[in-house]
């Protein structure tokens, strides 16, 4: 009997976890956040409801983690932005990718759902800032800081405000659906923000 392999509970657990995250993403995209329930996620993932509650305290927390897993794309090296030495080109690359992400239905539905939850749940908002927004903002500021050191941005430019100048208009246009999210729009935001931040 020594040669019989026992099932690995850690691997089974990880399979279940991935199935739950995928089920949450699919359901949010298919029926909208309001109609998704923990029961429906459990049924789609082929697990018991208690399995979900063992790992997550609410539907919002599951949706958040499903989005986080999608954003991470399976790599854990942390977030870095391109640094070719040309801040304009690098920001346009990043902003175009952000616009494309916000326009992609696979991302769009979970992002909208997550925003609804964050508005109503301060604990989830804090988790969002700590696990997703905070690290991404720090990576963006690191790239802006290197542009400052290279003399491409004003040495006294407020980097937190610079990020808001870049991203808030995009976010508002997406949130309120006031216009298309295009590469040209992304480029225009970069041009305008850089005009304000150049030495």
Secondary structure, DSSP 8 states (H G I E B T S, - for coil): -TTS----HHHHHHHHHHHHHHHHHHHHHHH-GGG--HHHHHHHHTS-HHHHHHH-SSHHHHHHHHHHHHHHTT--S------SS-HHHHHHHHHHHHHHHHH-HHHHHHHHHHHHHHHH-HHHHHHHIIIIIHHHHHHHHHHHHHHHHTTSS-TT--HHHHHHHHHHHHHHHHHHT-S---HHHHHHHHHHHHHHH--
